[in-house]
Amino acid sequence: MTEITIYSTPTCQYCKMAKEYFKGHNIKYEDIDVAANQDAADLMIKKSGQMGVPVIVINKSGKDYVLAGFNQKEISDILGI
């Protein structure tokens, strides 16, 4: 099973693009607003080494793919779309 988490902020355009991409492909994801949750922001930074959003974590077959920014091609390649 594939699980997707998007660390985002409400004003981030790339975050919105990523969410629309997943919605358009009927892919469920968990959205975490790091502007409202400092613990989640700290976890995002620890996972990615990045302070910018979005950070997208795709767990596929027990392996985490951590992507900084919205890269549609890379996401499609990981998900096999």
mmCIF file of the N, C-alpha and C atoms, coordinates in Angstrom:
data_MODEL
# 
_entry.id   MODEL 
# 
loop_
_atom_site.group_PDB 
_atom_site.id 
_atom_site.type_symbol 
_atom_site.label_atom_id 
_atom_site.label_alt_id 
_atom_site.label_comp_id 
_atom_site.label_asym_id 
_atom_site.label_entity_id 
_atom_site.label_seq_id 
_atom_site.pdbx_PDB_ins_code 
_atom_site.Cartn_x 
_atom_site.Cartn_y 
_atom_site.Cartn_z 
_atom_site.occupancy 
_atom_site.B_iso_or_equiv 
_atom_site.pdbx_formal_charge 
_atom_site.auth_seq_id 
_atom_site.auth_comp_id 
_atom_site.auth_asym_id 
_atom_site.auth_atom_id 
_atom_site.pdbx_PDB_model_num 
ATOM 1   N N  . MET A 1 1  ? 0.836  -1.191 0.000   1.00 0.00 ? 1  MET A N  1 
ATOM 2   C CA . MET A 1 1  ? 0.000  0.000  0.000   1.00 0.00 ? 1  MET A CA 1 
ATOM 3   C C  . MET A 1 1  ? 0.876  1.248  0.000   1.00 0.00 ? 1  MET A C  1 
ATOM 4   N N  . THR A 1 2  ? 0.448  2.238  -0.733  1.00 0.00 ? 2  THR A N  1 
ATOM 5   C CA . THR A 1 2  ? 1.189  3.490  -0.826  1.00 0.00 ? 2  THR A CA 1 
ATOM 6   C C  . THR A 1 2  ? 0.517  4.548  0.041   1.00 0.00 ? 2  THR A C  1 
ATOM 7   N N  . GLU A 1 3  ? 1.322  5.200  0.872   1.00 0.00 ? 3  GLU A N  1 
ATOM 8   C CA . GLU A 1 3  ? 0.832  6.289  1.708   1.00 0.00 ? 3  GLU A CA 1 
ATOM 9   C C  . GLU A 1 3  ? 1.570  7.557  1.326   1.00 0.00 ? 3  GLU A C  1 
ATOM 10  N N  . ILE A 1 4  ? 0.826  8.655  1.235   1.00 0.00 ? 4  ILE A N  1 
ATOM 11  C CA . ILE A 1 4  ? 1.408  9.928  0.828   1.00 0.00 ? 4  ILE A CA 1 
ATOM 12  C C  . ILE A 1 4  ? 1.089  10.981 1.883   1.00 0.00 ? 4  ILE A C  1 
ATOM 13  N N  . THR A 1 5  ? 2.114  11.717 2.268   1.00 0.00 ? 5  THR A N  1 
ATOM 14  C CA . THR A 1 5  ? 1.955  12.833 3.194   1.00 0.00 ? 5  THR A CA 1 
ATOM 15  C C  . THR A 1 5  ? 2.516  14.076 2.531   1.00 0.00 ? 5  THR A C  1 
ATOM 16  N N  . ILE A 1 6  ? 1.743  15.148 2.577   1.00 0.00 ? 6  ILE A N  1 
ATOM 17  C CA . ILE A 1 6  ? 2.203  16.432 2.056   1.00 0.00 ? 6  ILE A CA 1 
ATOM 18  C C  . ILE A 1 6  ? 2.327  17.404 3.230   1.00 0.00 ? 6  ILE A C  1 
ATOM 19  N N  . TYR A 1 7  ? 3.530  17.885 3.449   1.00 0.00 ? 7  TYR A N  1 
ATOM 20  C CA . TYR A 1 7  ? 3.769  18.935 4.431   1.00 0.00 ? 7  TYR A CA 1 
ATOM 21  C C  . TYR A 1 7  ? 3.631  20.246 3.667   1.00 0.00 ? 7  TYR A C  1 
ATOM 22  N N  . SER A 1 8  ? 2.688  21.078 4.088   1.00 0.00 ? 8  SER A N  1 
ATOM 23  C CA . SER A 1 8  ? 2.341  22.260 3.306   1.00 0.00 ? 8  SER A CA 1 
ATOM 24  C C  . SER A 1 8  ? 1.984  23.444 4.194   1.00 0.00 ? 8  SER A C  1 
ATOM 25  N N  . THR A 1 9  ? 1.734  24.578 3.526   1.00 0.00 ? 9  THR A N  1 
ATOM 26  C CA . THR A 1 9  ? 1.168  25.750 4.186   1.00 0.00 ? 9  THR A CA 1 
ATOM 27  C C  . THR A 1 9  ? -0.016 26.214 3.338   1.00 0.00 ? 9  THR A C  1 
ATOM 28  N N  . PRO A 1 10 ? -0.950 26.925 3.937   1.00 0.00 ? 10 PRO A N  1 
ATOM 29  C CA . PRO A 1 10 ? -2.149 27.348 3.199   1.00 0.00 ? 10 PRO A CA 1 
ATOM 30  C C  . PRO A 1 10 ? -1.879 28.294 2.025   1.00 0.00 ? 10 PRO A C  1 
ATOM 31  N N  . THR A 1 11 ? -0.783 29.033 2.058   1.00 0.00 ? 11 THR A N  1 
ATOM 32  C CA . THR A 1 11 ? -0.529 30.032 1.019   1.00 0.00 ? 11 THR A CA 1 
ATOM 33  C C  . THR A 1 11 ? 0.423  29.556 -0.075  1.00 0.00 ? 11 THR A C  1 
ATOM 34  N N  . CYS A 1 12 ? 0.906  28.336 0.008   1.00 0.00 ? 12 CYS A N  1 
ATOM 35  C CA . CYS A 1 12 ? 1.898  27.813 -0.931  1.00 0.00 ? 12 CYS A CA 1 
ATOM 36  C C  . CYS A 1 12 ? 1.238  27.337 -2.231  1.00 0.00 ? 12 CYS A C  1 
ATOM 37  N N  . GLN A 1 13 ? 1.588  27.978 -3.345  1.00 0.00 ? 13 GLN A N  1 
ATOM 38  C CA . GLN A 1 13 ? 1.000  27.609 -4.643  1.00 0.00 ? 13 GLN A CA 1 
ATOM 39  C C  . GLN A 1 13 ? 1.442  26.227 -5.104  1.00 0.00 ? 13 GLN A C  1 
ATOM 40  N N  . TYR A 1 14 ? 2.703  25.862 -4.843  1.00 0.00 ? 14 TYR A N  1 
ATOM 41  C CA . TYR A 1 14 ? 3.172  24.536 -5.251  1.00 0.00 ? 14 TYR A CA 1 
ATOM 42  C C  . TYR A 1 14 ? 2.502  23.438 -4.423  1.00 0.00 ? 14 TYR A C  1 
ATOM 43  N N  . CYS A 1 15 ? 2.187  23.762 -3.181  1.00 0.00 ? 15 CYS A N  1 
ATOM 44  C CA . CYS A 1 15 ? 1.437  22.815 -2.346  1.00 0.00 ? 15 CYS A CA 1 
ATOM 45  C C  . CYS A 1 15 ? 0.059  22.569 -2.955  1.00 0.00 ? 15 CYS A C  1 
ATOM 46  N N  . LYS A 1 16 ? -0.587 23.654 -3.363  1.00 0.00 ? 16 LYS A N  1 
ATOM 47  C CA . LYS A 1 16 ? -1.913 23.540 -3.985  1.00 0.00 ? 16 LYS A CA 1 
ATOM 48  C C  . LYS A 1 16 ? -1.830 22.733 -5.275  1.00 0.00 ? 16 LYS A C  1 
ATOM 49  N N  . MET A 1 17 ? -0.779 22.946 -6.075  1.00 0.00 ? 17 MET A N  1 
ATOM 50  C CA . MET A 1 17 ? -0.606 22.196 -7.304  1.00 0.00 ? 17 MET A CA 1 
ATOM 51  C C  . MET A 1 17 ? -0.437 20.704 -7.022  1.00 0.00 ? 17 MET A C  1 
ATOM 52  N N  . ALA A 1 18 ? 0.334  20.388 -6.000  1.00 0.00 ? 18 ALA A N  1 
ATOM 53  C CA . ALA A 1 18 ? 0.551  18.980 -5.640  1.00 0.00 ? 18 ALA A CA 1 
ATOM 54  C C  . ALA A 1 18 ? -0.761 18.327 -5.205  1.00 0.00 ? 18 ALA A C  1 
ATOM 55  N N  . LYS A 1 19 ? -1.525 19.022 -4.386  1.00 0.00 ? 19 LYS A N  1 
ATOM 56  C CA . LYS A 1 19 ? -2.798 18.476 -3.917  1.00 0.00 ? 19 LYS A CA 1 
ATOM 57  C C  . LYS A 1 19 ? -3.768 18.272 -5.074  1.00 0.00 ? 19 LYS A C  1 
ATOM 58  N N  . GLU A 1 20 ? -3.805 19.224 -5.998  1.00 0.00 ? 20 GLU A N  1 
ATOM 59  C CA . GLU A 1 20 ? -4.672 19.085 -7.175  1.00 0.00 ? 20 GLU A CA 1 
ATOM 60  C C  . GLU A 1 20 ? -4.234 17.915 -8.047  1.00 0.00 ? 20 GLU A C  1 
ATOM 61  N N  . TYR A 1 21 ? -2.937 17.709 -8.159  1.00 0.00 ? 21 TYR A N  1 
ATOM 62  C CA . TYR A 1 21 ? -2.417 16.575 -8.919  1.00 0.00 ? 21 TYR A CA 1 
ATOM 63  C C  . TYR A 1 21 ? -2.925 15.258 -8.317  1.00 0.00 ? 21 TYR A C  1 
ATOM 64  N N  . PHE A 1 22 ? -2.785 15.120 -7.002  1.00 0.00 ? 22 PHE A N  1 
ATOM 65  C CA . PHE A 1 22 ? -3.244 13.887 -6.354  1.00 0.00 ? 22 PHE A CA 1 
ATOM 66  C C  . PHE A 1 22 ? -4.756 13.733 -6.460  1.00 0.00 ? 22 PHE A C  1 
ATOM 67  N N  . LYS A 1 23 ? -5.493 14.810 -6.256  1.00 0.00 ? 23 LYS A N  1 
ATOM 68  C CA . LYS A 1 23 ? -6.953 14.754 -6.391  1.00 0.00 ? 23 LYS A CA 1 
ATOM 69  C C  . LYS A 1 23 ? -7.350 14.356 -7.806  1.00 0.00 ? 23 LYS A C  1 
ATOM 70  N N  . GLY A 1 24 ? -6.660 14.911 -8.799  1.00 0.00 ? 24 GLY A N  1 
ATOM 71  C CA . GLY A 1 24 ? -6.959 14.619 -10.190 1.00 0.00 ? 24 GLY A CA 1 
ATOM 72  C C  . GLY A 1 24 ? -6.723 13.166 -10.566 1.00 0.00 ? 24 GLY A C  1 
ATOM 73  N N  . HIS A 1 25 ? -5.853 12.499 -9.811  1.00 0.00 ? 25 HIS A N  1 
ATOM 74  C CA . HIS A 1 25 ? -5.570 11.081 -10.039 1.00 0.00 ? 25 HIS A CA 1 
ATOM 75  C C  . HIS A 1 25 ? -6.258 10.187 -9.001  1.00 0.00 ? 25 HIS A C  1 
ATOM 76  N N  . ASN A 1 26 ? -7.178 10.773 -8.237  1.00 0.00 ? 26 ASN A N  1 
ATOM 77  C CA . ASN A 1 26 ? -7.910 10.030 -7.192  1.00 0.00 ? 26 ASN A CA 1 
ATOM 78  C C  . ASN A 1 26 ? -6.973 9.305  -6.234  1.00 0.00 ? 26 ASN A C  1 
ATOM 79  N N  . ILE A 1 27 ? -5.925 10.007 -5.823  1.00 0.00 ? 27 ILE A N  1 
ATOM 80  C CA . ILE A 1 27 ? -4.947 9.445  -4.893  1.00 0.00 ? 27 ILE A CA 1 
ATOM 81  C C  . ILE A 1 27 ? -5.139 10.115 -3.541  1.00 0.00 ? 27 ILE A C  1 
ATOM 82  N N  . LYS A 1 28 ? -5.351 9.298  -2.526  1.00 0.00 ? 28 LYS A N  1 
ATOM 83  C CA . LYS A 1 28 ? -5.530 9.833  -1.174  1.00 0.00 ? 28 LYS A CA 1 
ATOM 84  C C  . LYS A 1 28 ? -4.172 10.245 -0.606  1.00 0.00 ? 28 LYS A C  1 
ATOM 85  N N  . TYR A 1 29 ? -4.206 11.304 0.203   1.00 0.00 ? 29 TYR A N  1 
ATOM 86  C CA . TYR A 1 29 ? -2.992 11.793 0.846   1.00 0.00 ? 29 TYR A CA 1 
ATOM 87  C C  . TYR A 1 29 ? -3.368 12.432 2.172   1.00 0.00 ? 29 TYR A C  1 
ATOM 88  N N  . GLU A 1 30 ? -2.383 12.540 3.044   1.00 0.00 ? 30 GLU A N  1 
ATOM 89  C CA . GLU A 1 30 ? -2.557 13.263 4.305   1.00 0.00 ? 30 GLU A CA 1 
ATOM 90  C C  . GLU A 1 30 ? -1.885 14.616 4.147   1.00 0.00 ? 30 GLU A C  1 
ATOM 91  N N  . ASP A 1 31 ? -2.610 15.665 4.456   1.00 0.00 ? 31 ASP A N  1 
ATOM 92  C CA . ASP A 1 31 ? -2.087 17.026 4.358   1.00 0.00 ? 31 ASP A CA 1 
ATOM 93  C C  . ASP A 1 31 ? -1.787 17.530 5.763   1.00 0.00 ? 31 ASP A C  1 
ATOM 94  N N  . ILE A 1 32 ? -0.557 17.954 5.986   1.00 0.00 ? 32 ILE A N  1 
ATOM 95  C CA . ILE A 1 32 ? -0.157 18.480 7.287   1.00 0.00 ? 32 ILE A CA 1 
ATOM 96  C C  . ILE A 1 32 ? 0.279  19.931 7.109   1.00 0.00 ? 32 ILE A C  1 
ATOM 97  N N  . ASP A 1 33 ? -0.431 20.827 7.783   1.00 0.00 ? 33 ASP A N  1 
ATOM 98  C CA . ASP A 1 33 ? -0.157 22.264 7.727   1.00 0.00 ? 33 ASP A CA 1 
ATOM 99  C C  . ASP A 1 33 ? 0.958  22.587 8.714   1.00 0.00 ? 33 ASP A C  1 
ATOM 100 N N  . VAL A 1 34 ? 2.166  22.781 8.187   1.00 0.00 ? 34 VAL A N  1 
ATOM 101 C CA . VAL A 1 34 ? 3.305  23.039 9.064   1.00 0.00 ? 34 VAL A CA 1 
ATOM 102 C C  . VAL A 1 34 ? 3.313  24.459 9.617   1.00 0.00 ? 34 VAL A C  1 
ATOM 103 N N  . ALA A 1 35 ? 2.486  25.342 9.065   1.00 0.00 ? 35 ALA A N  1 
ATOM 104 C CA . ALA A 1 35 ? 2.368  26.687 9.622   1.00 0.00 ? 35 ALA A CA 1 
ATOM 105 C C  . ALA A 1 35 ? 1.617  26.648 10.951  1.00 0.00 ? 35 ALA A C  1 
ATOM 106 N N  . ALA A 1 36 ? 0.762  25.646 11.120  1.00 0.00 ? 36 ALA A N  1 
ATOM 107 C CA . ALA A 1 36 ? -0.047 25.539 12.329  1.00 0.00 ? 36 ALA A CA 1 
ATOM 108 C C  . ALA A 1 36 ? 0.470  24.474 13.302  1.00 0.00 ? 36 ALA A C  1 
ATOM 109 N N  . ASN A 1 37 ? 1.491  23.730 12.902  1.00 0.00 ? 37 ASN A N  1 
ATOM 110 C CA . ASN A 1 37 ? 1.958  22.612 13.721  1.00 0.00 ? 37 ASN A CA 1 
ATOM 111 C C  . ASN A 1 37 ? 3.485  22.594 13.725  1.00 0.00 ? 37 ASN A C  1 
ATOM 112 N N  . GLN A 1 38 ? 4.072  23.175 14.757  1.00 0.00 ? 38 GLN A N  1 
ATOM 113 C CA . GLN A 1 38 ? 5.537  23.272 14.828  1.00 0.00 ? 38 GLN A CA 1 
ATOM 114 C C  . GLN A 1 38 ? 6.201  21.908 14.933  1.00 0.00 ? 38 GLN A C  1 
ATOM 115 N N  . ASP A 1 39 ? 5.593  20.965 15.642  1.00 0.00 ? 39 ASP A N  1 
ATOM 116 C CA . ASP A 1 39 ? 6.172  19.620 15.742  1.00 0.00 ? 39 ASP A CA 1 
ATOM 117 C C  . ASP A 1 39 ? 6.254  18.970 14.360  1.00 0.00 ? 39 ASP A C  1 
ATOM 118 N N  . ALA A 1 40 ? 5.196  19.142 13.556  1.00 0.00 ? 40 ALA A N  1 
ATOM 119 C CA . ALA A 1 40 ? 5.191  18.596 12.196  1.00 0.00 ? 40 ALA A CA 1 
ATOM 120 C C  . ALA A 1 40 ? 6.238  19.296 11.339  1.00 0.00 ? 40 ALA A C  1 
ATOM 121 N N  . ALA A 1 41 ? 6.400  20.609 11.518  1.00 0.00 ? 41 ALA A N  1 
ATOM 122 C CA . ALA A 1 41 ? 7.422  21.347 10.776  1.00 0.00 ? 41 ALA A CA 1 
ATOM 123 C C  . ALA A 1 41 ? 8.811  20.820 11.124  1.00 0.00 ? 41 ALA A C  1 
ATOM 124 N N  . ASP A 1 42 ? 9.053  20.566 12.397  1.00 0.00 ? 42 ASP A N  1 
ATOM 125 C CA . ASP A 1 42 ? 10.344 20.028 12.821  1.00 0.00 ? 42 ASP A CA 1 
ATOM 126 C C  . ASP A 1 42 ? 10.579 18.642 12.211  1.00 0.00 ? 42 ASP A C  1 
ATOM 127 N N  . LEU A 1 43 ? 9.542  17.809 12.174  1.00 0.00 ? 43 LEU A N  1 
ATOM 128 C CA . LEU A 1 43 ? 9.650  16.474 11.579  1.00 0.00 ? 43 LEU A CA 1 
ATOM 129 C C  . LEU A 1 43 ? 9.934  16.581 10.080  1.00 0.00 ? 43 LEU A C  1 
ATOM 130 N N  . MET A 1 44 ? 9.252  17.504 9.411   1.00 0.00 ? 44 MET A N  1 
ATOM 131 C CA . MET A 1 44 ? 9.467  17.721 7.984   1.00 0.00 ? 44 MET A CA 1 
ATOM 132 C C  . MET A 1 44 ? 10.929 18.083 7.711   1.00 0.00 ? 44 MET A C  1 
ATOM 133 N N  . ILE A 1 45 ? 11.468 18.985 8.513   1.00 0.00 ? 45 ILE A N  1 
ATOM 134 C CA . ILE A 1 45 ? 12.860 19.411 8.343   1.00 0.00 ? 45 ILE A CA 1 
ATOM 135 C C  . ILE A 1 45 ? 13.810 18.241 8.599   1.00 0.00 ? 45 ILE A C  1 
ATOM 136 N N  . LYS A 1 46 ? 13.511 17.457 9.609   1.00 0.00 ? 46 LYS A N  1 
ATOM 137 C CA . LYS A 1 46 ? 14.341 16.297 9.926   1.00 0.00 ? 46 LYS A CA 1 
ATOM 138 C C  . LYS A 1 46 ? 14.327 15.289 8.770   1.00 0.00 ? 46 LYS A C  1 
ATOM 139 N N  . LYS A 1 47 ? 13.152 15.048 8.192   1.00 0.00 ? 47 LYS A N  1 
ATOM 140 C CA . LYS A 1 47 ? 13.033 14.077 7.100   1.00 0.00 ? 47 LYS A CA 1 
ATOM 141 C C  . LYS A 1 47 ? 13.698 14.559 5.820   1.00 0.00 ? 47 LYS A C  1 
ATOM 142 N N  . SER A 1 48 ? 13.562 15.860 5.526   1.00 0.00 ? 48 SER A N  1 
ATOM 143 C CA . SER A 1 48 ? 13.958 16.360 4.212   1.00 0.00 ? 48 SER A CA 1 
ATOM 144 C C  . SER A 1 48 ? 15.217 17.228 4.206   1.00 0.00 ? 48 SER A C  1 
ATOM 145 N N  . GLY A 1 49 ? 15.547 17.798 5.361   1.00 0.00 ? 49 GLY A N  1 
ATOM 146 C CA . GLY A 1 49 ? 16.633 18.758 5.387   1.00 0.00 ? 49 GLY A CA 1 
ATOM 147 C C  . GLY A 1 49 ? 16.223 20.102 4.801   1.00 0.00 ? 49 GLY A C  1 
ATOM 148 N N  . GLN A 1 50 ? 14.929 20.270 4.536   1.00 0.00 ? 50 GLN A N  1 
ATOM 149 C CA . GLN A 1 50 ? 14.406 21.475 3.895   1.00 0.00 ? 50 GLN A CA 1 
ATOM 150 C C  . GLN A 1 50 ? 13.457 22.216 4.831   1.00 0.00 ? 50 GLN A C  1 
ATOM 151 N N  . MET A 1 51 ? 13.464 23.534 4.730   1.00 0.00 ? 51 MET A N  1 
ATOM 152 C CA . MET A 1 51 ? 12.507 24.333 5.481   1.00 0.00 ? 51 MET A CA 1 
ATOM 153 C C  . MET A 1 51 ? 11.355 24.779 4.592   1.00 0.00 ? 51 MET A C  1 
ATOM 154 N N  . GLY A 1 52 ? 11.542 24.674 3.271   1.00 0.00 ? 52 GLY A N  1 
ATOM 155 C CA . GLY A 1 52 ? 10.510 25.096 2.332   1.00 0.00 ? 52 GLY A CA 1 
ATOM 156 C C  . GLY A 1 52 ? 9.485  24.001 2.093   1.00 0.00 ? 52 GLY A C  1 
ATOM 157 N N  . VAL A 1 53 ? 8.312  24.417 1.651   1.00 0.00 ? 53 VAL A N  1 
ATOM 158 C CA . VAL A 1 53 ? 7.231  23.489 1.342   1.00 0.00 ? 53 VAL A CA 1 
ATOM 159 C C  . VAL A 1 53 ? 6.900  23.568 -0.150  1.00 0.00 ? 53 VAL A C  1 
ATOM 160 N N  . PRO A 1 54 ? 6.291  22.573 -0.711  1.00 0.00 ? 54 PRO A N  1 
ATOM 161 C CA . PRO A 1 54 ? 5.870  21.342 -0.055  1.00 0.00 ? 54 PRO A CA 1 
ATOM 162 C C  . PRO A 1 54 ? 7.025  20.360 0.094   1.00 0.00 ? 54 PRO A C  1 
ATOM 163 N N  . VAL A 1 55 ? 6.903  19.522 1.098   1.00 0.00 ? 55 VAL A N  1 
ATOM 164 C CA . VAL A 1 55 ? 7.703  18.309 1.202   1.00 0.00 ? 55 VAL A CA 1 
ATOM 165 C C  . VAL A 1 55 ? 6.690  17.181 1.096   1.00 0.00 ? 55 VAL A C  1 
ATOM 166 N N  . ILE A 1 56 ? 6.929  16.299 0.143   1.00 0.00 ? 56 ILE A N  1 
ATOM 167 C CA . ILE A 1 56 ? 6.013  15.192 -0.116  1.00 0.00 ? 56 ILE A CA 1 
ATOM 168 C C  . ILE A 1 56 ? 6.740  13.903 0.222   1.00 0.00 ? 56 ILE A C  1 
ATOM 169 N N  . VAL A 1 57 ? 6.133  13.118 1.108   1.00 0.00 ? 57 VAL A N  1 
ATOM 170 C CA . VAL A 1 57 ? 6.699  11.825 1.480   1.00 0.00 ? 57 VAL A CA 1 
ATOM 171 C C  . VAL A 1 57 ? 5.781  10.748 0.928   1.00 0.00 ? 57 VAL A C  1 
ATOM 172 N N  . ILE A 1 58 ? 6.346  9.916  0.064   1.00 0.00 ? 58 ILE A N  1 
ATOM 173 C CA . ILE A 1 58 ? 5.605  8.802  -0.510  1.00 0.00 ? 58 ILE A CA 1 
ATOM 174 C C  . ILE A 1 58 ? 6.199  7.528  0.062   1.00 0.00 ? 58 ILE A C  1 
ATOM 175 N N  . ASN A 1 59 ? 5.398  6.784  0.813   1.00 0.00 ? 59 ASN A N  1 
ATOM 176 C CA . ASN A 1 59 ? 5.833  5.494  1.329   1.00 0.00 ? 59 ASN A CA 1 
ATOM 177 C C  . ASN A 1 59 ? 5.228  4.431  0.434   1.00 0.00 ? 59 ASN A C  1 
ATOM 178 N N  . LYS A 1 60 ? 6.088  3.779  -0.320  1.00 0.00 ? 60 LYS A N  1 
ATOM 179 C CA . LYS A 1 60 ? 5.647  2.746  -1.261  1.00 0.00 ? 60 LYS A CA 1 
ATOM 180 C C  . LYS A 1 60 ? 6.412  1.470  -0.947  1.00 0.00 ? 60 LYS A C  1 
ATOM 181 N N  . SER A 1 61 ? 5.684  0.427  -0.612  1.00 0.00 ? 61 SER A N  1 
ATOM 182 C CA . SER A 1 61 ? 6.280  -0.876 -0.300  1.00 0.00 ? 61 SER A CA 1 
ATOM 183 C C  . SER A 1 61 ? 7.332  -0.769 0.800   1.00 0.00 ? 61 SER A C  1 
ATOM 184 N N  . GLY A 1 62 ? 7.054  0.071  1.798   1.00 0.00 ? 62 GLY A N  1 
ATOM 185 C CA . GLY A 1 62 ? 7.945  0.196  2.942   1.00 0.00 ? 62 GLY A CA 1 
ATOM 186 C C  . GLY A 1 62 ? 9.136  1.111  2.734   1.00 0.00 ? 62 GLY A C  1 
ATOM 187 N N  . LYS A 1 63 ? 9.265  1.709  1.556   1.00 0.00 ? 63 LYS A N  1 
ATOM 188 C CA . LYS A 1 63 ? 10.364 2.630  1.279   1.00 0.00 ? 63 LYS A CA 1 
ATOM 189 C C  . LYS A 1 63 ? 9.830  4.048  1.206   1.00 0.00 ? 63 LYS A C  1 
ATOM 190 N N  . ASP A 1 64 ? 10.496 4.970  1.920   1.00 0.00 ? 64 ASP A N  1 
ATOM 191 C CA . ASP A 1 64 ? 10.103 6.376  1.886   1.00 0.00 ? 64 ASP A CA 1 
ATOM 192 C C  . ASP A 1 64 ? 10.853 7.117  0.787   1.00 0.00 ? 64 ASP A C  1 
ATOM 193 N N  . TYR A 1 65 ? 10.089 7.801  -0.052  1.00 0.00 ? 65 TYR A N  1 
ATOM 194 C CA . TYR A 1 65 ? 10.635 8.731  -1.040  1.00 0.00 ? 65 TYR A CA 1 
ATOM 195 C C  . TYR A 1 65 ? 10.302 10.124 -0.517  1.00 0.00 ? 65 TYR A C  1 
ATOM 196 N N  . VAL A 1 66 ? 11.309 10.932 -0.260  1.00 0.00 ? 66 VAL A N  1 
ATOM 197 C CA . VAL A 1 66 ? 11.114 12.263 0.296   1.00 0.00 ? 66 VAL A CA 1 
ATOM 198 C C  . VAL A 1 66 ? 11.457 13.274 -0.795  1.00 0.00 ? 66 VAL A C  1 
ATOM 199 N N  . LEU A 1 67 ? 10.440 14.041 -1.208  1.00 0.00 ? 67 LEU A N  1 
ATOM 200 C CA . LEU A 1 67 ? 10.597 14.996 -2.298  1.00 0.00 ? 67 LEU A CA 1 
ATOM 201 C C  . LEU A 1 67 ? 10.408 16.416 -1.783  1.00 0.00 ? 67 LEU A C  1 
ATOM 202 N N  . ALA A 1 68 ? 11.363 17.260 -2.058  1.00 0.00 ? 68 ALA A N  1 
ATOM 203 C CA . ALA A 1 68 ? 11.244 18.672 -1.703  1.00 0.00 ? 68 ALA A CA 1 
ATOM 204 C C  . ALA A 1 68 ? 10.752 19.415 -2.937  1.00 0.00 ? 68 ALA A C  1 
ATOM 205 N N  . GLY A 1 69 ? 9.604  20.044 -2.818  1.00 0.00 ? 69 GLY A N  1 
ATOM 206 C CA . GLY A 1 69 ? 9.002  20.733 -3.954  1.00 0.00 ? 69 GLY A CA 1 
ATOM 207 C C  . GLY A 1 69 ? 8.054  19.804 -4.699  1.00 0.00 ? 69 GLY A C  1 
ATOM 208 N N  . PHE A 1 70 ? 7.381  20.373 -5.695  1.00 0.00 ? 70 PHE A N  1 
ATOM 209 C CA . PHE A 1 70 ? 6.430  19.603 -6.490  1.00 0.00 ? 70 PHE A CA 1 
ATOM 210 C C  . PHE A 1 70 ? 7.059  19.276 -7.837  1.00 0.00 ? 70 PHE A C  1 
ATOM 211 N N  . ASN A 1 71 ? 7.437  18.018 -8.009  1.00 0.00 ? 71 ASN A N  1 
ATOM 212 C CA . ASN A 1 71 ? 8.023  17.541 -9.257  1.00 0.00 ? 71 ASN A CA 1 
ATOM 213 C C  . ASN A 1 71 ? 7.093  16.460 -9.805  1.00 0.00 ? 71 ASN A C  1 
ATOM 214 N N  . GLN A 1 72 ? 6.205  16.863 -10.695 1.00 0.00 ? 72 GLN A N  1 
ATOM 215 C CA . GLN A 1 72 ? 5.165  15.960 -11.195 1.00 0.00 ? 72 GLN A CA 1 
ATOM 216 C C  . GLN A 1 72 ? 5.756  14.713 -11.844 1.00 0.00 ? 72 GLN A C  1 
ATOM 217 N N  . LYS A 1 73 ? 6.807  14.860 -12.631 1.00 0.00 ? 73 LYS A N  1 
ATOM 218 C CA . LYS A 1 73 ? 7.396  13.707 -13.307 1.00 0.00 ? 73 LYS A CA 1 
ATOM 219 C C  . LYS A 1 73 ? 7.951  12.706 -12.302 1.00 0.00 ? 73 LYS A C  1 
ATOM 220 N N  . GLU A 1 74 ? 8.659  13.202 -11.306 1.00 0.00 ? 74 GLU A N  1 
ATOM 221 C CA . GLU A 1 74 ? 9.238  12.314 -10.293 1.00 0.00 ? 74 GLU A CA 1 
ATOM 222 C C  . GLU A 1 74 ? 8.142  11.585 -9.524  1.00 0.00 ? 74 GLU A C  1 
ATOM 223 N N  . ILE A 1 75 ? 7.086  12.301 -9.167  1.00 0.00 ? 75 ILE A N  1 
ATOM 224 C CA . ILE A 1 75 ? 5.955  11.672 -8.466  1.00 0.00 ? 75 ILE A CA 1 
ATOM 225 C C  . ILE A 1 75 ? 5.311  10.603 -9.354  1.00 0.00 ? 75 ILE A C  1 
ATOM 226 N N  . SER A 1 76 ? 5.077  10.942 -10.623 1.00 0.00 ? 76 SER A N  1 
ATOM 227 C CA . SER A 1 76 ? 4.481  9.989  -11.546 1.00 0.00 ? 76 SER A CA 1 
ATOM 228 C C  . SER A 1 76 ? 5.342  8.747  -11.707 1.00 0.00 ? 76 SER A C  1 
ATOM 229 N N  . ASP A 1 77 ? 6.657  8.932  -11.781 1.00 0.00 ? 77 ASP A N  1 
ATOM 230 C CA . ASP A 1 77 ? 7.575  7.798  -11.905 1.00 0.00 ? 77 ASP A CA 1 
ATOM 231 C C  . ASP A 1 77 ? 7.508  6.896  -10.664 1.00 0.00 ? 77 ASP A C  1 
ATOM 232 N N  . ILE A 1 78 ? 7.491  7.494  -9.489  1.00 0.00 ? 78 ILE A N  1 
ATOM 233 C CA . ILE A 1 78 ? 7.427  6.711  -8.252  1.00 0.00 ? 78 ILE A CA 1 
ATOM 234 C C  . ILE A 1 78 ? 6.122  5.927  -8.170  1.00 0.00 ? 78 ILE A C  1 
ATOM 235 N N  . LEU A 1 79 ? 5.024  6.594  -8.545  1.00 0.00 ? 79 LEU A N  1 
ATOM 236 C CA . LEU A 1 79 ? 3.700  5.973  -8.424  1.00 0.00 ? 79 LEU A CA 1 
ATOM 237 C C  . LEU A 1 79 ? 3.345  5.107  -9.623  1.00 0.00 ? 79 LEU A C  1 
ATOM 238 N N  . GLY A 1 80 ? 4.122  5.173  -10.670 1.00 0.00 ? 80 GLY A N  1 
ATOM 239 C CA . GLY A 1 80 ? 3.844  4.373  -11.864 1.00 0.00 ? 80 GLY A CA 1 
ATOM 240 C C  . GLY A 1 80 ? 2.638  4.872  -12.633 1.00 0.00 ? 80 GLY A C  1 
ATOM 241 N N  . ILE A 1 81 ? 2.458  6.171  -12.671 1.00 0.00 ? 81 ILE A N  1 
ATOM 242 C CA . ILE A 1 81 ? 1.314  6.776  -13.366 1.00 0.00 ? 81 ILE A CA 1 
ATOM 243 C C  . ILE A 1 81 ? 1.732  7.154  -14.779 1.00 0.00 ? 81 ILE A C  1 
# 
